[in-house]
Amino acid sequence: MWKKIAGVLLVAGLIGGGAGYYMWNKPHPKAENATAIVFKADDLFKEYNKDEKAADAKYLNKVIEVTGSVTESEKNQDGGVMAVLGTSDPSAGIQCAMREKNITLDKGKELTIRGFCTGNGITGVSLTDCVIKTN
């Protein structure tokens, strides 16, 4: 009887361990490979400004492609590049945490950036794991 219970527990443990190993090593999705929801920077900002809960329901953790002019570009505390695309509100923008750490983004340059939406922050809508879309 105990051998059967031990055998069942061993099999269950192996199955659980295998599933955990698979999930841990599963490749992460990349913004450039997914279908994106396309916005102008100001339109995304206005949608979040109008109704944050509704916008989160539609866009949170989804790939967003946003076009706008760079108003700020600086290194964050992790050494990554944080780009801000301007909106009609000078105190808010679309904050884009870039995947590539060694890029230079010129202020005033219009870019199309893809990234995962992480919602509305203190100074605007945030995107992570961002890449510049090239045509």
Phi, psi and omega in degrees: 000312180294328178294322178295316179297316179297321179296316179297316179297321179296314179297316179298319178295320178294319178296313179298318179296319178296318178296317178297318178297317179298312181296321180295323184262004179296134181296142179283144177293150179243140184300324184287345181262354185256160173285131185253155171267123190263134180219156158276149184306315183293326179293319177296315178302313182297322179296317178290324181292326181289312182205095185298318181297316179295319179295318177300318180300326182273326194240344184301129180067014176258160179279126179245136173248117186235138180244133179186178179267138179288122176257336178212150174207118180207166177280140175267184185294341178268001181087002178274167181266131176247118177252143177241126175263132186288154176229183179290344176262113184296342180266001180224153178203185175262112183271122185242110175276108186284143178290314182283130185271343186248048177246155177242127179244125182277134176298140179090345181284135177274129182227157168246122185238140176247138176192175180270129181286128177247012174100191184265128177253193182296320184245026175133184181285140183247139173236143179238165179054044187278146174227153177278129178281130176247140181272000000 
